[in-house]
């Protein structure tokens, strides 16, 4: 199995969500994919250890998707084998009153991974040009604007520009970023929401608020298309993964993350001559016991 999907789903040029499949149509079988995932997770763990030891850079993985697209399970299956000391997951819910007292990027900035760490954003600063664009009245909670009429084309363009500048700043200061959109179809979302209702062990995942948002599915897709086209840059690319097949989305995601870490050219710290002599002395002391 020599498949590598790290570049296949990278957005380069104009992105059209209508012309992008939500299904994996390749030759890799589910069984082969699960075997490949386990193999790649070993590689990810080794690279994460090297990132931690290197200590000069960090990796931020942004995961965005509609409800029931598989964000949580992807994080669990892809990152389940890494050392938890070197990995943080932040899930962003509705902003608190304190967070609304700051600009829309503030709460995301303070959650960024420190050097040597992998940070995972389960939802992210992109909610400010997705859910807040579908529901512009949410922006009024920031108390900076007086009316939804303030949220015109220029307002949204300024937000895209702020995001691009934010991500460029991170790139120039040692944080590599990759952004993954799990592209699930409306029909597959329906199936998964019904599973949450019909299967008792999944009931806790279902919220009645999911249905009004589902009714806005097409509007959300337009917002995703616009946001991806405006913000997929060389220093912070978007990857759009077909997510109707959860097993495949996980395989593609782990390879994208591995590729990003390999591009960072990580190195284990090189010992000074003094430290090496100290190690030799310590080894001799232990061996003589």
WOTAPE-V492441 format. One record per residue. RES is the residue in one letter. PHI is phi as a letter, one per 30 degrees, with the letter a starting at -180 (none if undefined). Layout:
res:RES phi:PHI
res:RES phi:PHI
//
This chain:
res:X phi:none
res:X phi:c
res:X phi:e
res:X phi:b
res:X phi:c
res:X phi:d
res:X phi:c
res:X phi:d
res:X phi:c
res:X phi:d
res:X phi:d
res:X phi:b
res:X phi:j
res:X phi:d
res:X phi:c
res:X phi:c
res:X phi:d
res:X phi:d
res:X phi:c
res:X phi:c
res:X phi:d
res:X phi:c
res:X phi:c
res:X phi:d
res:X phi:c
res:X phi:d
res:X phi:c
res:X phi:d
res:X phi:d
res:X phi:d
res:X phi:d
res:X phi:d
res:X phi:d
res:X phi:d
res:X phi:d
res:X phi:d
res:X phi:e
res:X phi:d
res:X phi:d
res:X phi:d
res:X phi:d
res:X phi:d
res:X phi:d
res:X phi:d
res:X phi:d
res:X phi:d
res:X phi:d
res:X phi:d
res:X phi:d
res:X phi:d
res:X phi:e
res:X phi:d
res:X phi:d
res:X phi:d
res:X phi:i
res:X phi:c
res:X phi:b
res:X phi:b
res:X phi:b
res:X phi:c
res:X phi:c
res:X phi:c
res:X phi:b
res:X phi:b
res:X phi:a
res:X phi:d
res:X phi:e
res:X phi:i
res:X phi:d
res:X phi:j
res:X phi:d
res:X phi:d
res:X phi:d
res:X phi:d
res:X phi:d
res:X phi:d
res:X phi:d
res:X phi:d
res:X phi:c
res:X phi:d
res:X phi:c
res:X phi:d
res:X phi:d
res:X phi:d
res:X phi:d
res:X phi:c
res:X phi:b
res:X phi:b
res:X phi:c
res:X phi:b
res:X phi:c
res:X phi:c
res:X phi:c
res:X phi:e
res:X phi:e
res:X phi:d
res:X phi:d
res:X phi:d
res:X phi:d
res:X phi:d
res:X phi:d
res:X phi:c
res:X phi:d
res:X phi:d
res:X phi:c
res:X phi:e
res:X phi:d
res:X phi:d
res:X phi:d
res:X phi:d
res:X phi:c
res:X phi:d
res:X phi:d
res:X phi:d
res:X phi:e
res:X phi:j
res:X phi:c
res:X phi:c
res:X phi:c
res:X phi:b
res:X phi:c
res:X phi:c
res:X phi:i
res:X phi:a
res:X phi:d
res:X phi:d
res:X phi:e
res:X phi:d
res:X phi:b
res:X phi:b
res:X phi:d
res:X phi:d
res:X phi:d
res:X phi:d
res:X phi:b
res:X phi:e
res:X phi:d
res:X phi:d
res:X phi:d
res:X phi:d
res:X phi:d
res:X phi:d
res:X phi:i
res:X phi:c
res:X phi:c
res:X phi:c
res:X phi:a
res:X phi:d
res:X phi:d
res:X phi:d
res:X phi:c
res:X phi:c
res:X phi:e
res:X phi:d
res:X phi:e
res:X phi:d
res:X phi:d
res:X phi:d
res:X phi:d
res:X phi:e
res:X phi:d
res:X phi:d
res:X phi:d
res:X phi:d
res:X phi:d
res:X phi:e
res:X phi:d
res:X phi:d
res:X phi:d
res:X phi:d
res:X phi:d
res:X phi:d
res:X phi:b
res:X phi:j
res:X phi:c
res:X phi:d
res:X phi:b
res:X phi:b
res:X phi:b
res:X phi:c
res:X phi:c
res:X phi:d
res:X phi:c
res:X phi:c
res:X phi:d
res:X phi:d
res:X phi:d
res:X phi:d
res:X phi:e
res:X phi:e
res:X phi:e
res:X phi:d
res:X phi:d
res:X phi:d
res:X phi:d
res:X phi:d
res:X phi:d
res:X phi:d
res:X phi:c
res:X phi:e
res:X phi:d
res:X phi:c
res:X phi:e
res:X phi:d
res:X phi:d
res:X phi:c
res:X phi:b
res:X phi:d
res:X phi:d
res:X phi:d
res:X phi:d
res:X phi:e
res:X phi:d
res:X phi:d
res:X phi:d
res:X phi:c
res:X phi:e
res:X phi:d
res:X phi:d
res:X phi:d
res:X phi:d
res:X phi:d
res:X phi:d
res:X phi:d
res:X phi:e
res:X phi:d
res:X phi:d
res:X phi:d
res:X phi:d
res:X phi:d
res:X phi:b
res:X phi:d
res:X phi:b
res:X phi:e
res:X phi:d
res:X phi:a
res:X phi:d
res:X phi:c
res:X phi:b
res:X phi:c
res:X phi:c
res:X phi:d
res:X phi:c
res:X phi:d
res:X phi:c
res:X phi:e
res:X phi:d
res:X phi:d
res:X phi:e
res:X phi:d
res:X phi:d
res:X phi:d
res:X phi:d
res:X phi:d
res:X phi:d
res:X phi:d
res:X phi:d
res:X phi:d
res:X phi:d
res:X phi:d
res:X phi:d
res:X phi:d
res:X phi:d
res:X phi:d
res:X phi:h
res:X phi:d
res:X phi:b
res:X phi:d
res:X phi:e
res:X phi:c
res:X phi:d
res:X phi:d
res:X phi:d
res:X phi:d
res:X phi:d
res:X phi:d
res:X phi:d
res:X phi:d
res:X phi:d
res:X phi:e
res:X phi:d
res:X phi:d
res:X phi:d
res:X phi:d
res:X phi:d
res:X phi:d
res:X phi:d
res:X phi:d
res:X phi:d
//
